[in-house]
Amino acid sequence: MTELLVVIVIGLVVIAAAAVVAPRLGIASPLVLVVVGVAASFLPAFGSVRIEPEWILAGVLPPLLYSAAVSMPAMNFRREFGAISGLSVVLVVGSSLLLGLFFMLVIPDLGFAWGVALGAIVSPTDALATSIIKRTAVSSRVVAMLDGESLLNDATALVLLRTAIVATAATFSFWGAVGTFAYSIVVAIIIGALVGWLNLVVRRRVTNPTVNTVISFVVPLVAAVPAGLLGASGLVAAVVAGLITGIFAPRYLSPQNRLSDSQNWRTVELVLEGAVFLTMGLQITSIVTKVERDHGGVPTAVLVAAGALVLTILLRAAYIAPLLWVLRRASRRGERMQDRLQGMQDRLNTSEGKQETVDRINARPGRKASERDLNRFAVRITRMLADIDYFRREPLGWREGTAVVWAGMRGAVTVAAAQTLPTDTPHRSTLVLVAFAVAAMSLLVQGGTIGPLLRLITPKADQAAIAEKTNDEVTRIFELLRTCAESIPQPPRREDAPRDEQFEAVKAYRLAVIAAQRSALLDARDNGTFDAEVLAGELANLDASQIAIEMRDRLAD
């Protein structure tokens, strides 16, 4: 027991040190942790370390994906959903099949089904590995695409892995595989949405921030475990619960609760992410030992892994190139519609235009327009205009495409998934080593060069233009906040009222103003009319103001 505690303490110290030292060295901390883990694996005390893969796939990944989903701008996720779904499903399936053919050819007596299983293991990008890209100067669209892809592609890969394993012992059915995948995703979405909603309903009634945060820690597992028991994707369920929480938490939970969540979840992320990469490196000795014991060729396995990594990068590039063309074409089509949509919005902002729109809808047979229908139509126009402006301001060119291709790194999920292969898998120890080598080389080569690569290909930013754009956004937000404040009637001034009563009246007024401003900013967030980062900063300022008011009230008591 004492030895275990010492190991845990050393691990936490190493994780904290890597988080502090790595940025000063210009290296991503996950790379440092993997290298430290590999070096430690040669020590006798760690030579036989084996991490149960289910601890990673079912115990660590759901909380990390949930946390990433909570913090992800939901509007950017919606805008990039077409690209995200293609990267998460089409690219993973295509890569798995082609890699399966490659592995069947280079590994003797493996077979296509087992090759596809290994292809499914190394195909998905890793959510933890792609977090490296956030430390670089890259387009927010690239970050949204990579975040969304890494949140969802694990589900595709794991379903495909299970299907390939089943196909080795039974007749493969294409439509059966499609049905299994659809069932896994649909059930996970339902469970995740239900858990996310219950999470908000329950925590809304818990006023203690500490207790509230403790409840939040179990939410991803409450979503993932039932989904897994029903044969669905627990990871997708955790992601959906996180998205629901992230979208509606500012409307349901108090600022104190959300601030407590943010601070504590950042600590959880640091520890879990660090532990995943550290243990990934620690397993290298035991994996190599098993290959040697089974008379497998370690150099050959590493060579196969290098070929597989090159192939995954080439396949990713071949998919990204036409994807960018499609996205640019859709953006240009939206720009051609902009003037027409702007004219429709201008008409809806006048009483005559609203009436004209209602009359036009009612003229159609069997249609009757209501005020609610008109409001929904106006919101849809607003969102479409905001989307067009977003795509115009954030174009995707060859530089962004290069970032998306090179940032698609493999990581600890690949290693954990490989260790779930059945014990009777042909060349099992070699396949696990191939998966580990792909992940390790991906992290070291792609992760170690992504920063210098982006600095090389990214033109020098026009700081004046960036500042002007930010100032314009802030000015528009301040105008919205001022309008909201003016819409709240000030409390009447009563000189004869007791001081406590006057204080309560002023406090109620200020809180009402903050509530109205927050509601307006959240509506703007949902419509996408402001930059996500600038808007998040203003929402944080409102939260800080409300916390300060309520804190002064407690101190006064």
DOZATOR-740537 format. One record per residue (C-alpha): x, y, z. Coordinates in steps of 0.05 Angstrom, whole numbers, always signed. Example, Ala and Ser with C-alpha at 12.3 -4.5 7.8 and 13.67 -1.06 7.14 Angstrom:
2
+--------+--------+--------+
!   east !  north !     up !
+--------+--------+--------+
!   +246 !    -90 !   +156 !
!   +273 !    -21 !   +143 !
+--------+--------+--------+
//
This chain:
557
+--------+--------+--------+
!   east !  north !     up !
+--------+--------+--------+
!     +0 !     +0 !     +0 !
!    +57 !    +48 !    +17 !
!    +91 !    +33 !    -49 !
!    +26 !    +49 !    -87 !
!    +19 !   +115 !    -50 !
!    +91 !   +133 !    -67 !
!    +79 !   +117 !   -140 !
!    +16 !   +160 !   -141 !
!    +52 !   +218 !   -108 !
!   +110 !   +213 !   -157 !
!    +62 !   +210 !   -215 !
!    +25 !   +273 !   -193 !
!    +90 !   +310 !   -183 !
!   +114 !   +289 !   -253 !
!    +48 !   +311 !   -284 !
!    +51 !   +379 !   -249 !
!   +124 !   +388 !   -268 !
!   +111 !   +372 !   -341 !
!    +54 !   +422 !   -343 !
!   +102 !   +476 !   -317 !
!   +167 !   +458 !   -352 !
!   +142 !   +436 !   -421 !
!   +115 !   +505 !   -443 !
!   +181 !   +537 !   -423 !
!   +217 !   +487 !   -468 !
!   +168 !   +498 !   -525 !
!   +144 !   +426 !   -521 !
!    +74 !   +400 !   -508 !
!    +68 !   +368 !   -440 !
!    +38 !   +303 !   -467 !
!   +102 !   +290 !   -506 !
!   +144 !   +301 !   -443 !
!   +100 !   +253 !   -403 !
!   +104 !   +198 !   -456 !
!   +180 !   +204 !   -458 !
!   +184 !   +203 !   -382 !
!   +138 !   +142 !   -381 !
!   +181 !   +105 !   -432 !
!   +244 !   +120 !   -393 !
!   +212 !    +98 !   -327 !
!   +188 !    +33 !   -359 !
!   +260 !     +8 !   -361 !
!   +265 !    +13 !   -285 !
!   +253 !    -54 !   -251 !
!   +196 !    -26 !   -209 !
!   +156 !     -7 !   -272 !
!   +178 !    -61 !   -321 !
!   +115 !   -103 !   -314 !
!    +64 !    -47 !   -311 !
!     -1 !    -64 !   -347 !
!    -60 !    -17 !   -347 !
!   -128 !    -50 !   -355 !
!   -154 !    -20 !   -421 !
!   -226 !    -15 !   -395 !
!   -201 !    +34 !   -343 !
!   -181 !    +81 !   -400 !
!   -240 !    +68 !   -447 !
!   -295 !    +66 !   -394 !
!   -266 !   +102 !   -334 !
!   -221 !   +158 !   -359 !
!   -245 !   +176 !   -429 !
!   -319 !   +192 !   -412 !
!   -301 !   +246 !   -361 !
!   -249 !   +277 !   -407 !
!   -295 !   +277 !   -467 !
!   -352 !   +304 !   -425 !
!   -309 !   +361 !   -400 !
!   -286 !   +378 !   -470 !
!   -358 !   +377 !   -495 !
!   -380 !   +424 !   -439 !
!   -328 !   +475 !   -456 !
!   -336 !   +470 !   -532 !
!   -373 !   +529 !   -565 !
!   -438 !   +495 !   -586 !
!   -450 !   +543 !   -643 !
!   -383 !   +527 !   -675 !
!   -398 !   +453 !   -666 !
!   -464 !   +462 !   -704 !
!   -432 !   +503 !   -759 !
!   -377 !   +451 !   -771 !
!   -421 !   +390 !   -760 !
!   -420 !   +369 !   -833 !
!   -344 !   +368 !   -834 !
!   -341 !   +336 !   -765 !
!   -389 !   +280 !   -783 !
!   -350 !   +265 !   -846 !
!   -284 !   +262 !   -809 !
!   -314 !   +221 !   -752 !
!   -350 !   +169 !   -794 !
!   -331 !   +169 !   -868 !
!   -256 !   +179 !   -858 !
!   -252 !   +129 !   -801 !
!   -289 !    +75 !   -839 !
!   -250 !    +87 !   -904 !
!   -184 !    +89 !   -867 !
!   -200 !    +25 !   -828 !
!   -216 !    -13 !   -892 !
!   -155 !    +10 !   -930 !
!   -110 !     -1 !   -870 !
!   -141 !    -70 !   -862 !
!   -118 !    -87 !   -932 !
!    -48 !    -59 !   -917 !
!    -42 !   -100 !   -852 !
!    -67 !   -163 !   -887 !
!    -12 !   -155 !   -939 !
!    +46 !   -140 !   -893 !
!    +30 !   -185 !   -833 !
!    +30 !   -259 !   -853 !
!    -33 !   -301 !   -841 !
!    -70 !   -242 !   -809 !
!   -132 !   -240 !   -853 !
!   -174 !   -181 !   -876 !
!   -222 !   -180 !   -817 !
!   -166 !   -176 !   -765 !
!   -131 !   -125 !   -809 !
!   -194 !    -82 !   -808 !
!   -197 !    -90 !   -732 !
!   -126 !    -63 !   -726 !
!   -143 !     -9 !   -777 !
!   -202 !    +12 !   -734 !
!   -156 !    +16 !   -674 !
!   -106 !    +64 !   -707 !
!   -154 !   +104 !   -750 !
!   -187 !   +152 !   -700 !
!   -152 !   +214 !   -676 !
!   -144 !   +222 !   -601 !
!   -181 !   +277 !   -563 !
!   -123 !   +283 !   -514 !
!    -70 !   +284 !   -568 !
!   -105 !   +337 !   -610 !
!   -107 !   +382 !   -549 !
!    -35 !   +399 !   -569 !
!    -63 !   +440 !   -627 !
!    -97 !   +487 !   -578 !
!    -30 !   +511 !   -555 !
!    -14 !   +538 !   -624 !
!    -38 !   +597 !   -665 !
!    -90 !   +565 !   -709 !
!   -159 !   +583 !   -737 !
!   -218 !   +573 !   -691 !
!   -251 !   +533 !   -747 !
!   -193 !   +484 !   -747 !
!   -199 !   +477 !   -671 !
!   -274 !   +465 !   -676 !
!   -266 !   +412 !   -730 !
!   -211 !   +375 !   -693 !
!   -248 !   +379 !   -626 !
!   -312 !   +354 !   -656 !
!   -278 !   +299 !   -695 !
!   -240 !   +273 !   -634 !
!   -304 !   +274 !   -592 !
!   -342 !   +228 !   -639 !
!   -294 !   +186 !   -680 !
!   -277 !   +139 !   -622 !
!   -348 !   +113 !   -624 !
!   -343 !    +97 !   -698 !
!   -276 !    +62 !   -688 !
!   -299 !    +20 !   -629 !
!   -363 !     -2 !   -663 !
!   -322 !    -20 !   -725 !
!   -272 !    -57 !   -681 !
!   -328 !    -99 !   -650 !
!   -358 !   -113 !   -718 !
!   -291 !   -135 !   -747 !
!   -279 !   -182 !   -688 !
!   -348 !   -213 !   -697 !
!   -335 !   -220 !   -772 !
!   -275 !   -265 !   -757 !
!   -320 !   -317 !   -725 !
!   -385 !   -308 !   -764 !
!   -412 !   -286 !   -831 !
!   -405 !   -211 !   -841 !
!   -468 !   -172 !   -857 !
!   -460 !   -101 !   -884 !
!   -530 !    -80 !   -866 !
!   -523 !   -113 !   -798 !
!   -461 !    -71 !   -786 !
!   -497 !     -8 !   -807 !
!   -555 !    -25 !   -762 !
!   -509 !    -38 !   -703 !
!   -474 !    +29 !   -714 !
!   -540 !    +66 !   -720 !
!   -568 !    +33 !   -657 !
!   -504 !    +49 !   -619 !
!   -507 !   +123 !   -637 !
!   -582 !   +134 !   -631 !
!   -588 !   +100 !   -563 !
!   -526 !   +138 !   -538 !
!   -555 !   +205 !   -560 !
!   -621 !   +190 !   -525 !
!   -587 !   +169 !   -460 !
!   -537 !   +226 !   -463 !
!   -591 !   +278 !   -474 !
!   -633 !   +250 !   -417 !
!   -575 !   +248 !   -369 !
!   -553 !   +318 !   -389 !
!   -623 !   +346 !   -376 !
!   -630 !   +309 !   -309 !
!   -561 !   +335 !   -290 !
!   -585 !   +407 !   -298 !
!   -652 !   +395 !   -264 !
!   -620 !   +363 !   -203 !
!   -562 !   +410 !   -196 !
!   -606 !   +471 !   -204 !
!   -635 !   +454 !   -136 !
!   -567 !   +444 !   -102 !
!   -541 !   +511 !    -78 !
!   -476 !   +487 !    -47 !
!   -422 !   +495 !   -102 !
!   -378 !   +440 !    -73 !
!   -435 !   +389 !    -72 !
!   -456 !   +413 !   -141 !
!   -387 !   +399 !   -169 !
!   -384 !   +331 !   -137 !
!   -449 !   +313 !   -172 !
!   -420 !   +337 !   -239 !
!   -362 !   +288 !   -231 !
!   -409 !   +228 !   -237 !
!   -450 !   +255 !   -296 !
!   -406 !   +227 !   -352 !
!   -405 !   +158 !   -320 !
!   -480 !   +160 !   -307 !
!   -487 !   +172 !   -382 !
!   -433 !   +124 !   -406 !
!   -446 !    +62 !   -363 !
!   -520 !    +51 !   -381 !
!   -505 !    +64 !   -454 !
!   -451 !    +12 !   -453 !
!   -495 !    -39 !   -418 !
!   -547 !    -29 !   -473 !
!   -495 !    -41 !   -527 !
!   -491 !    +33 !   -546 !
!   -431 !    +79 !   -546 !
!   -416 !   +104 !   -476 !
!   -368 !   +156 !   -504 !
!   -422 !   +188 !   -548 !
!   -470 !   +188 !   -489 !
!   -419 !   +225 !   -447 !
!   -406 !   +275 !   -503 !
!   -480 !   +289 !   -513 !
!   -490 !   +299 !   -438 !
!   -432 !   +348 !   -440 !
!   -460 !   +387 !   -499 !
!   -528 !   +393 !   -465 !
!   -495 !   +416 !   -400 !
!   -450 !   +466 !   -436 !
!   -508 !   +497 !   -474 !
!   -558 !   +504 !   -418 !
!   -515 !   +509 !   -355 !
!   -512 !   +586 !   -358 !
!   -588 !   +588 !   -358 !
!   -598 !   +535 !   -303 !
!   -538 !   +539 !   -256 !
!   -513 !   +596 !   -213 !
!   -447 !   +631 !   -229 !
!   -417 !   +603 !   -165 !
!   -434 !   +532 !   -185 !
!   -406 !   +541 !   -255 !
!   -343 !   +574 !   -230 !
!   -332 !   +517 !   -182 !
!   -343 !   +468 !   -239 !
!   -294 !   +502 !   -284 !
!   -238 !   +505 !   -233 !
!   -245 !   +434 !   -208 !
!   -255 !   +403 !   -277 !
!   -191 !   +437 !   -301 !
!   -154 !   +401 !   -245 !
!   -188 !   +335 !   -263 !
!   -168 !   +344 !   -336 !
!    -96 !   +358 !   -318 !
!    -90 !   +296 !   -274 !
!   -128 !   +248 !   -320 !
!    -95 !   +271 !   -384 !
!    -27 !   +269 !   -352 !
!    -39 !   +199 !   -323 !
!    -62 !   +173 !   -391 !
!     +1 !   +195 !   -427 !
!    +47 !   +175 !   -370 !
!    +18 !   +105 !   -365 !
!    +20 !   +100 !   -441 !
!    +96 !   +107 !   -438 !
!   +102 !    +61 !   -378 !
!    +72 !     +2 !   -417 !
!   +125 !     -1 !   -472 !
!   +171 !    -50 !   -437 !
!   +116 !   -100 !   -421 !
!    +89 !    -95 !   -493 !
!   +158 !   -107 !   -523 !
!   +171 !   -165 !   -475 !
!   +107 !   -200 !   -497 !
!   +127 !   -193 !   -571 !
!   +195 !   -223 !   -557 !
!   +164 !   -279 !   -516 !
!   +118 !   -296 !   -574 !
!   +178 !   -295 !   -621 !
!   +152 !   -234 !   -658 !
!   +197 !   -185 !   -693 !
!   +201 !   -119 !   -657 !
!   +237 !    -82 !   -714 !
!   +187 !   -110 !   -764 !
!   +128 !    -87 !   -722 !
!   +158 !    -17 !   -716 !
!   +169 !    -16 !   -791 !
!    +96 !    -37 !   -803 !
!    +74 !    +17 !   -755 !
!   +114 !    +70 !   -792 !
!    +82 !    +49 !   -857 !
!    +13 !    +51 !   -825 !
!    +25 !   +121 !   -798 !
!    +47 !   +146 !   -866 !
!    -15 !   +114 !   -897 !
!    -62 !   +146 !   -846 !
!    -33 !   +215 !   -860 !
!    -38 !   +205 !   -936 !
!   -110 !   +181 !   -930 !
!   -127 !   +240 !   -885 !
!    -97 !   +288 !   -935 !
!   -134 !   +255 !   -992 !
!   -200 !   +265 !   -954 !
!   -186 !   +335 !   -928 !
!   -169 !   +365 !   -997 !
!   -239 !   +353 !  -1029 !
!   -272 !   +369 !   -962 !
!   -242 !   +439 !   -962 !
!   -265 !   +449 !  -1034 !
!   -336 !   +430 !  -1015 !
!   -334 !   +476 !   -954 !
!   -308 !   +535 !   -995 !
!   -362 !   +524 !  -1047 !
!   -416 !   +523 !   -993 !
!   -386 !   +588 !   -964 !
!   -389 !   +623 !  -1032 !
!   -460 !   +599 !  -1042 !
!   -478 !   +630 !   -975 !
!   -445 !   +696 !   -994 !
!   -488 !   +699 !  -1057 !
!   -550 !   +693 !  -1013 !
!   -527 !   +745 !   -962 !
!   -560 !   +806 !   -994 !
!   -626 !   +770 !  -1002 !
!   -625 !   +746 !   -930 !
!   -605 !   +815 !   -905 !
!   -664 !   +845 !   -942 !
!   -711 !   +794 !   -910 !
!   -683 !   +810 !   -841 !
!   -692 !   +885 !   -853 !
!   -765 !   +874 !   -872 !
!   -777 !   +832 !   -810 !
!   -751 !   +888 !   -767 !
!   -809 !   +933 !   -789 !
!   -883 !   +924 !   -773 !
!   -900 !   +931 !   -847 !
!   -850 !   +878 !   -866 !
!   -875 !   +830 !   -813 !
!   -947 !   +838 !   -837 !
!   -925 !   +828 !   -909 !
!   -889 !   +763 !   -889 !
!   -950 !   +739 !   -851 !
!   -996 !   +754 !   -910 !
!   -949 !   +717 !   -957 !
!   -948 !   +655 !   -913 !
!  -1024 !   +656 !   -902 !
!  -1035 !   +661 !   -977 !
!  -1010 !   +590 !   -984 !
!  -1064 !   +536 !   -979 !
!  -1069 !   +504 !   -910 !
!  -1019 !   +551 !   -878 !
!  -1032 !   +597 !   -819 !
!   -974 !   +639 !   -792 !
!   -971 !   +655 !   -718 !
!   -926 !   +703 !   -679 !
!   -885 !   +643 !   -656 !
!   -875 !   +620 !   -728 !
!   -852 !   +690 !   -747 !
!   -803 !   +693 !   -690 !
!   -774 !   +625 !   -708 !
!   -766 !   +648 !   -780 !
!   -731 !   +712 !   -757 !
!   -683 !   +672 !   -713 !
!   -668 !   +626 !   -771 !
!   -651 !   +685 !   -816 !
!   -607 !   +715 !   -762 !
!   -569 !   +650 !   -753 !
!   -560 !   +641 !   -828 !
!   -531 !   +711 !   -834 !
!   -485 !   +699 !   -774 !
!   -461 !   +634 !   -805 !
!   -446 !   +667 !   -871 !
!   -406 !   +721 !   -836 !
!   -369 !   +668 !   -794 !
!   -349 !   +628 !   -856 !
!   -328 !   +692 !   -892 !
!   -284 !   +715 !   -833 !
!   -253 !   +646 !   -823 !
!   -238 !   +619 !   -893 !
!   -206 !   +551 !   -899 !
!   -145 !   +549 !   -945 !
!    -86 !   +504 !   -955 !
!    -55 !   +527 !   -890 !
!   -116 !   +507 !   -850 !
!   -120 !   +442 !   -888 !
!    -48 !   +427 !   -871 !
!    -63 !   +440 !   -798 !
!   -123 !   +393 !   -799 !
!    -83 !   +338 !   -832 !
!    -20 !   +343 !   -789 !
!    -59 !   +352 !   -723 !
!    -96 !   +286 !   -732 !
!    -53 !   +250 !   -680 !
!    -63 !   +182 !   -648 !
!    -55 !   +172 !   -574 !
!    -73 !   +132 !   -512 !
!   -140 !   +110 !   -540 !
!   -105 !    +71 !   -595 !
!    -62 !    +34 !   -544 !
!   -122 !    +19 !   -498 !
!   -166 !     -5 !   -556 !
!   -110 !    -51 !   -580 !
!   -107 !    -85 !   -513 !
!   -181 !   -103 !   -517 !
!   -166 !   -152 !   -574 !
!   -186 !   -223 !   -555 !
!   -131 !   -269 !   -529 !
!   -138 !   -315 !   -589 !
!   -124 !   -259 !   -639 !
!    -70 !   -279 !   -689 !
!     -4 !   -245 !   -673 !
!    -39 !   -207 !   -616 !
!    +25 !   -182 !   -582 !
!    +52 !   -157 !   -649 !
!    -14 !   -121 !   -664 !
!    -12 !    -87 !   -596 !
!    +60 !    -65 !   -609 !
!    +41 !    -39 !   -678 !
!    -15 !     +2 !   -647 !
!    +30 !    +29 !   -592 !
!    +85 !    +47 !   -643 !
!    +34 !    +83 !   -687 !
!     +9 !   +124 !   -628 !
!    +79 !   +139 !   -601 !
!   +108 !   +159 !   -669 !
!    +46 !   +201 !   -684 !
!    +54 !   +239 !   -618 !
!   +129 !   +248 !   -625 !
!   +132 !   +264 !   -700 !
!    +66 !   +302 !   -711 !
!    +59 !   +329 !   -641 !
!   +132 !   +350 !   -638 !
!   +130 !   +387 !   -704 !
!    +60 !   +417 !   -707 !
!    +81 !   +481 !   -672 !
!   +142 !   +496 !   -716 !
!   +102 !   +476 !   -778 !
!    +45 !   +523 !   -763 !
!    +94 !   +580 !   -748 !
!   +127 !   +567 !   -815 !
!    +64 !   +567 !   -858 !
!    +22 !   +618 !   -820 !
!    +31 !   +689 !   -844 !
!    +47 !   +742 !   -793 !
!    -18 !   +765 !   -761 !
!    -41 !   +836 !   -771 !
!    -47 !   +856 !   -698 !
!    -80 !   +922 !   -715 !
!   -134 !   +887 !   -755 !
!   -145 !   +836 !   -699 !
!   -150 !   +891 !   -647 !
!   -199 !   +929 !   -691 !
!   -242 !   +867 !   -700 !
!   -242 !   +852 !   -626 !
!   -259 !   +924 !   -608 !
!   -317 !   +923 !   -658 !
!   -344 !   +859 !   -626 !
!   -337 !   +889 !   -556 !
!   -371 !   +953 !   -577 !
!   -430 !   +915 !   -605 !
!   -435 !   +873 !   -542 !
!   -432 !   +935 !   -497 !
!   -488 !   +966 !   -538 !
!   -530 !   +904 !   -527 !
!   -515 !   +905 !   -453 !
!   -533 !   +979 !   -448 !
!   -599 !   +967 !   -483 !
!   -615 !   +910 !   -435 !
!   -598 !   +953 !   -374 !
!   -642 !  +1009 !   -399 !
!   -701 !   +961 !   -407 !
!   -701 !   +946 !   -331 !
!   -737 !  +1001 !   -292 !
!   -696 !  +1030 !   -236 !
!   -724 !  +1024 !   -165 !
!   -760 !  +1086 !   -139 !
!   -719 !  +1130 !    -93 !
!   -751 !  +1134 !    -24 !
!   -712 !  +1178 !    +24 !
!   -755 !  +1155 !    +83 !
!   -744 !  +1081 !    +70 !
!   -698 !  +1043 !   +117 !
!   -627 !  +1034 !    +94 !
!   -632 !   +959 !    +90 !
!   -694 !   +964 !    +46 !
!   -658 !  +1012 !     +0 !
!   -599 !   +965 !     -4 !
!   -643 !   +906 !    -21 !
!   -679 !   +946 !    -75 !
!   -613 !   +966 !   -108 !
!   -587 !   +895 !   -103 !
!   -650 !   +867 !   -135 !
!   -644 !   +918 !   -191 !
!   -572 !   +901 !   -205 !
!   -586 !   +826 !   -206 !
!   -645 !   +838 !   -253 !
!   -601 !   +877 !   -300 !
!   -548 !   +822 !   -299 !
!   -601 !   +768 !   -312 !
!   -629 !   +807 !   -371 !
!   -559 !   +819 !   -399 !
!   -540 !   +746 !   -391 !
!   -603 !   +723 !   -426 !
!   -589 !   +770 !   -484 !
!   -517 !   +746 !   -490 !
!   -539 !   +674 !   -488 !
!   -590 !   +687 !   -543 !
!   -534 !   +720 !   -583 !
!   -490 !   +659 !   -570 !
!   -544 !   +612 !   -595 !
!   -553 !   +655 !   -657 !
!   -478 !   +660 !   -668 !
!   -478 !   +736 !   -676 !
!   -414 !   +747 !   -637 !
!   -346 !   +715 !   -634 !
!   -348 !   +656 !   -586 !
!   -286 !   +675 !   -546 !
!   -305 !   +749 !   -538 !
!   -375 !   +729 !   -518 !
!   -349 !   +678 !   -467 !
!   -306 !   +733 !   -436 !
!   -366 !   +780 !   -428 !
!   -408 !   +724 !   -398 !
!   -351 !   +711 !   -348 !
!   -351 !   +785 !   -330 !
!   -426 !   +782 !   -316 !
!   -416 !   +721 !   -272 !
!   -360 !   +757 !   -234 !
!   -405 !   +818 !   -223 !
!   -462 !   +774 !   -196 !
!   -415 !   +735 !   -150 !
!   -387 !   +801 !   -123 !
!   -457 !   +828 !   -108 !
!   -478 !   +764 !    -73 !
!   -412 !   +760 !    -35 !
!   -420 !   +830 !     -8 !
!   -490 !   +811 !    +15 !
!   -462 !   +751 !    +53 !
!   -407 !   +792 !    +85 !
!   -458 !   +844 !   +106 !
!   -499 !   +789 !   +140 !
+--------+--------+--------+
//
